[in-house]
Amino acid sequence: MEKVELEIDSTEFDLDALGEKVGSRIGTPGLHAFWSSLGEFPPGYHVRKEEAMFWSVVKQLLLSTGKSPVVILGSPGVGKSCFLVLLAFYVACFHKRKVLLIRQLKSGDRKNAVVFLNGKDGESERSSGTSWKVSIHQAFNQTFRELHAIRKAEMTRGSLVLVDGYTQNDVKADICLALRPFHILATSCHYDKKSNDPANMVVLPAWRFEDLLGYVLSNRRWLVETGLRKTPDGTSEEVIRQLVAEHYKYSGGSLRDFCMTQGALVNFLEASSNRLSQVQSYQLVFERSGARSDDRSNHFYCHYIVDPSNADHYVTHRCWFVSVDSAYALKLLGRHNLRLDKYLEYYRHAETVGAGYLGLAYESLLHRAVSESIGNGKHSVEIALRTDAPYERIVLDVKRTWCSGENKADCHDALTILDENTYWHPDYPLFPFVDAVTTCDAFAKGSEEPERVLAYVQVTIRDRKTFTTADFAALDEVMEKNTKRLPTKRIFVVVTNKVATRDSFRLTVEDGASCPTMVGCFDPGSLEERGARVWLSSGE
């Protein structure tokens, strides 16, 4: 192994200080430079409450790693590898212990990196203030036999062994004893703990929206790195919140994905979803299963816990939630003709964990509710409009639903042949401005006589939207080419999931023009009582 000398500020890896720094960013120039050829480490990290709580849990588990190893579970890109690096330096410098870190590399021409810190024999010492001089031994591309030899060497014997990125199957298949026994294993894949397995499992949760917003506010270079702005300065917090919310639809709770450009992220998600079979996609989205040792499917999952403030929840299996978290990935994976209660269940789950796909889950629920209402006059989908609308309610009463369009041009072609009995919604996730176009019945206040109108429907869970009148005009231009006998009156309807959201909703038109907009609410709760009766009567 090659020996290198490193001088580094201990504030970069002082895990005991995390509790005091929640919400702030810690610069890590020393670790960033050292790990540039070893699988990377960021130039800084944002401390969220989850990291501080997670460390308090792991610190207690470290006391018994000799008898009970620790398995760190968590979604790809949430910070498990970074945590192991911090832990390695913390233990070597502050606790004067030998540490051996074996990291699997999945990019470039190197398959692994091995780093040994000899804290026990005085090869790490404080030089001045918070600065430490650390002697490090490193190696790359080691075979399992070579890794075994490193572990057996006198120099490394007795080390705290940290294994990063390998799966449980990798460890089991290791006949050379290169990866086992370990003290701590960090993996994104499922870990099947048997009754005789002494390992303690602990979850590092995925990033929630507010965490990611805090990350950006403390590191505005993100605006430039993701291509959303040319400079990190001059963007208001309100606009940053909107940009983060939009990007979160694609990344979900993976910080690594969140730091990619939208184009690169879309390409990655599409390529990943295309490698999955229809059965795998179904299991991922609606059964929340299938995430065993298959990296392709595990990338779509995000791991959450019920209460990030409760230390017990990090180690208690029944307090963990696993689900597809990227709204865009959910749309790619979830194209299945499922019963309405499945969509409702997924929507409620998204509400519970505060997931990034809540908006997409609500949109899918609305589309499915319209589909199941066909031929059932008693249960048509009804949108209750805000009091400032010219109508009191609209009813989506159609004879069929149609989801189509691989791209924007395909969607436009579909709209030119849309008939008055069809509810159309785009299959193309990036179709602008609207989420559905349909004929519907509009009822004026106090009237039971409907007026048949054509509705441009936008679905949202948020209390504000921004667009230009050019968006509206472009859709009008396409509809002018329609050859079917559609109602001549067209309305723009924003549909929300809560009455409070409907009543506070604000539409901003960027070019300053006015746009007549009606805001309504379709409450998923209206489905539950009715659904319970239907599903019980069906015996399912």
N, C-alpha and C positions, 0 to 999 in steps of 0.2 A: 504494500500500500504506500502511496505517495504521502509524504508529510508536508504540511503547509502550516504557516503561522498566521494567525488572524487576531487583529486587535479590534474589539467591538464594544459598543456601549451596552451595558447590561439593561438599560431601560427598554431596549428592543425586545427582550425576552423575559422580563420580570413578570411572571404570571400572577404573582401575589398582588400586583398593583392594578390588575384588571378591574376590580370592583370599584376603584376610585376613578377610573377613566371611561366608564360606560358613556357612550355617545360621542367620544372623541376619537381622533385618529392618531395612531402611534407610528412615527416614521421608523423604517427599518433599512437604512442605506447599507449597513454592514452585512446583514443577512441577504439582502437583495443582490449585492455584488458577489458574495461568496457562492450563492446557490445558482448563479446564472448558467453554469454548465452542469448542474446537478439536478435539473428538473424544475428550476426556478423557485423564486420566492418574491412576493410583491414588494415594492418600495415602501409600503406602509399598509397598515390594516386598521379598519374601523372596529371599535370595540362595542359590541351590542350586549344587551343584558344576558343573552343566551350564552355568550362566551364566558362571562364572569361566573355564571351559575354552573356551567359545564365544568370549568376548572375546579370549582369547589367540590364537585362530585368526584372527578377523576383524582384529585389530590387525596381524598380519603381512600379510594380504591388502590392507589399506589402502595399503601401500607401493607397490602396483602398480595401483591403481584407474584410473590414467590410461590404461593399456593394456588392463587386464583388469578389467571391472566385476565386482561381487560380487552374486550372487543369494542372498538368504536365504530358505530354504524352511522350512516348519514348519506344524503344524496350526493351525487357527483358535483363538485364545484362549490361546496359550502364552507370549506376551510379545514378539513381533516388533516391534510398533508401539512398545511401551515402550522396547525396546532402541534403536530409531532415534532416539527423543527424547533418551535419555541420550547417544547418540553425537553428536548434533547439538550439544548444549551442551558436551560434552567437547572436541570438535574446535575449536569456536569459542573457548572460554575458555582451554583448556590449550595448544592448538596455534596460536592466533591465525589461524584460517583462516575464510574465508567459507563459510557452509553454507546451502543452500536445501533445505527439506524440503517435499515435496508429498504430502499425505495425503488419500486417498480416504475420504469419510465415508459410512456406510451407514445412518445413522439420523438422524431429525430432518429439517429442511428445507434443510440444507446438503449439497452434493454433494462439496465438497472444502475443504481448508484449506491455505494456503500460509504458511510461516514462513521468514523470512530473518534469519540472525544474521551480522552483519558483524564477525567476529573480527579480520580482517586490518587494518582501519583504526582500531583502538583503540577501537571501540565496545563492547568488553567489557573490564572492568578490575577488579582486585581492590580492594575498598573497605576492608575490614578483616578480619583473620583469614582465615577460609575463605569470607567473603562476597564475591560478585561483583555489580557493576552491569553489566547487559547491555541494549543497545539492540536492539530487535527490531522488524522490519517484518512485518505480517501482512495477509492478505486471505482472503476467502471466496468460494465459488461462482464461481470463475473458469472461463471457457470455455477450450478448448484454445488458441484464438488469444490470449486474454489471458495464459495461462500462458507461451506462447511469447514474448510481449512482455516479460514479467517476466524471463525468462531472458536475453533479449537486452539488457536495460538495463545501462548502465555500472555501476550499483551492484552488481548480482548477478553480473556476468561473472567467470568463474574460480572459481565456487563449487563445493564438493563437493555434488553433487546426490543427495539421498536421496528415493526414490519408495516410498511405502508403500500397500499394499492393492490396487494395480492388478495385472492379470494380464498374462501374456506377450502374449496376444491384444490387450489394451488398448494395450500399448506398440507392437505391430506396426501396429495400425490408426491410430496417431497421425500423421496426415499433416501436422499443424501443428508437429511437433517440440516438443510441450509436455513430454512424458515422456522423450524420448530426445534425445541419449544420456544415460544415467544412470551414476552411479558405484556406487550400491547400490540394489537393488530388493528389497523384502520382500513376499513373496506366499504365500498359503495354497494356491495352485493349482499344478498340475503345470507345470514349466518344461522344455520340450523343447529341449535343447541340441544344436545341429547341430555337425558336425565343424569348421566354420569360425567357430564362436562362441567368442570368447576369454573368456567369462564364467567366473568361478570360483563354483561352487555350494557352499553350506555350510548345514547343517541345525541349527536350534535345536530340540532334542528336546522331545517332550511330557513332561508331569509324571508321574512315577511315584508310587506310593502313599506311599512314605516322604517324598517331597518335599512332597506335599500335607499330610501329617501335620505336618511341620515348619512349614509355612506357618500352620497353625491354632494350633499351640502358641506361635508367636511373634505371633499376631494372633487372640486369642480373640473378638474382635468378630465373627468369622465365624459363631460359634454363634448370635448374635442376628440377623445379617444374612440368614442362611439360614432363619431361623424355627425352628431346632432347640431353642433355649433362649431364655428371656426375659432372662437376664443372662449376661455372659461369665464371671462368677466362680462358683466352687463346683462345677465339673465336674472330676472326676478325669481323669488322663491315660488311664487304662484305658477310661473311658467315651468320652472324646474319640476314642480310636483306633477304637472301635466305630462311632461316628457318622461318622467320616471314611470308614471302610470301606464303610458303607452308602451314603453319598452318592457315593462313587467308582464304585459300580455304575452310576450314572446319568450322571455327568459324564465318566467316563474321564479321560484325561490333559489335558483342557482346563481351565486355571485359571479362565477366564472362566465356563465352564459350572459349574464347581465352586462358584463364588460365587453362583449363582442358588438360589432356593428350589426344593425338590424339585417342587412343583406346577408352577411356571413351566417348569422344565426338562423335565418329562414332557410338558407341552403342546407345547413347542417340538420335542422329538424326534418326537412323534407326528405333528405337522403336517409336519415335514420328511420323514419316511419315507413319508407318504401321497402326497407329490408325486413319488415315484420309481416307475417301472414295475417289474414283477416281474423283468425282465431286468437292470435297473440294480441292484436289490437283490441279486440273485444275484452279479453281478460284484463288487459292493462287499464282500460277506461272504466269498465262497468263491474268487474269483479275484484279489482285491485289485487290481482294475483299475477302469477307468471314471472315475478321478479325474483328468480332464484339465483343462478350464477351466470345469467346471460347479460353481458354488459350492454348489449343493444337495447334491451327493454329497460334495464335499470336506469338508463340515462333519463328516461321520461318521468321517473318517480321523484317525488319530494317527500322527505321524512319530516313530520311535525310532531310536537307533543301538545297535550291539552293546555297545560299551564306552564309557560316558561319560567315563572317565578317560584315554582315548586320543585325543589331538588329531587324529590322522590319520583317525579314524572320522567326524569331523564333515564331512570333505570327500571321503570315499571312498564312492562310490555303492553298492558291494557290501556295505558295512557298515550300510546303512540298512534299516529295516523300516517298512512302512506297513500299517496294519490298522484295522478298526473296533475301538474300544477301550471304548466304553460298553457294559456288559453289557445294559442296557435297550434301547439302540439295536440291539444284535446280535439280541436276541430279536424286535424289531419287524421287522428286515430278513431274518432267517435262517429264515423259515418255508418250507423247501423239502425235498422228498423226495429227499435226496441219498444217495449211497453212503457206507457207514460210514467208508471211508478218508479221505473229505473232512473229516468231523467229527474224526477222529483227527489229521489233519494240522493242523487249526485249533487243536485242544487243545495239541499240541506247540509250535506257534508261540507261543501264549499263554504257555506255560511259559518259553520261551526269552527273551521280552522282559519277563517279569514284568507282563503286561498285566492291566488291571482286569476283563477279561471272562473270565478263566480259570475262575471258578466257573460261569459260564453255559455256557462251552464244554464243561466236564465234564458238566454236567446234560444238555445236548443230546446229547452222546456216549452217555450212559447210555440215554436214550430211544431213540436210533437203534439201539443195540446190542440192545435188547429187540426192536425191530421186525424186525431182520434175523435174529434167532434163531428166529423163528416158522417152524415146519416143519423145523427143523434140530436134532433132538434131541441131537446130539453137542455142540452149541455154545450151550446155554442160558446165560443170564446168571446167574452164581452170585455171591452176596454172602457173603464169609467173615466171620463174626461174631466179636466179641471174646470172650475166654474167660469173661467174667462173664455171658454171655447163656445163657438156658435151651436155646438151639439152637446147633448148630455152624455151620450154614450155611442160607441160604434160596436157592431157585432160582426165578427169575421165568419160569415156564413158562406161556405164554398162547397164545391162538389169534389175537388181534388187538390192535393198539394204537389208541388213540383220543385225539386232541388236540382239545379243544373249550372253548368258553366265552369270550364277549366281555367278560363282567363277572362279578362274584361270584355274582349270582343265576343266571346261565347255568350256571356251574360246579356250583352246588348242584343245579340241575335235572338235569344230566348224571349226577351221583352217585346220584340217586334211581332211575335206570334202568340203572346199571352192572351188567353180568352177570359171572359167575364166570370167564369166558374172556377178559376184556378188561383190558388195562393202560391206565388213563386218566391223562393228565397235562393240566394246565390250559393253555389258550392265553392266558388272561388273566395278564399278567406279575405283577400285584399280588395274586394269590390267596394268602391267608394260610396259614401253618403247614406245608403239605405241597406237594411237587412231583409226587407221583404217588399214586394209590390203585390197588391191584391184588390179586388173589388170587395166592397163591404157595405153593410147597411148602417147609415148614420141616422140617429134619432134626435130630433130637436127637443128642447126641454118641454116636458109635459105632453109629448106626442108619442103615439104608438104607431104612427105611420112612418116607415123608414124612407130615406132618400138613398138611392143607390149611387155610391161614389167610388172613385179610384183612389186608393191610399198608398202613399209612399211611407213605409214604416221603418223607423229607426228604433232599435232596442238598446236600452242602457240601464245600468244600475247606479249611474252617477247623476249628480244634480246640475251638471252643466255640459254643454257641447259647443264646439266651434266649427263653422264651415263657411263657405262662400256661396253667394247666389249663383256662381258659375256651376257649382255642383248641381244645384236644383235645375238650372237651365239645360245642362248637359243631359240630365235624365229626361226632362221634358222633350228635348230634341229626339231622343231615341223613341219615346212613346208616341211621338207624332208619326212615326213610321209604322206603327202598329196597324195591322189590316183587319183586326177583329172589332166587333161592336162593343167597345168599352164605354163606360160612363164618361161623359165629357168633363164633369167636375172632378178636379183632382185636389187632394188634401195631403198635407204633410203631418204625420202623427209620430210623436216621440212616446214610446211605451216604456214605463218604468216598473220596477218590482214592488215599490212601496208607495203608499199614499203620501207620506211625508216627503219623499223624493220628488214625486209628481208636483206637489204644491210649491216646492222651493226651486224647481228646475229653472235654469236660465240658459237661453240660447244666445250665443254671440256670433254675429255675422261679420266676418273679417273685413269685408269691403264696405261695411256701414249701411248697406241696404236693409230694408225691412223684409221679413219673410214670415208670412202668416203660418203660425205653427200651433198645433193642438197638442197638448200634453196629457197623457192618460196613464192609468195604472192597471196592470193585470197582476193581481195578487196570487202568487203560487199557493197561498193558504186556502184559496177557494177550491183548489183541486183536492185537498186532503180529505175533507169530510165526504165529498162525493166519491173520491177514489176509494176510500176505505169500504164503502158500501159495494162498489162495483167489484173490487178485487176479492172481498170476502164472499160475495155471491158466486164468483167464478171458481171458488175453491182453491185459489192459488196463494 
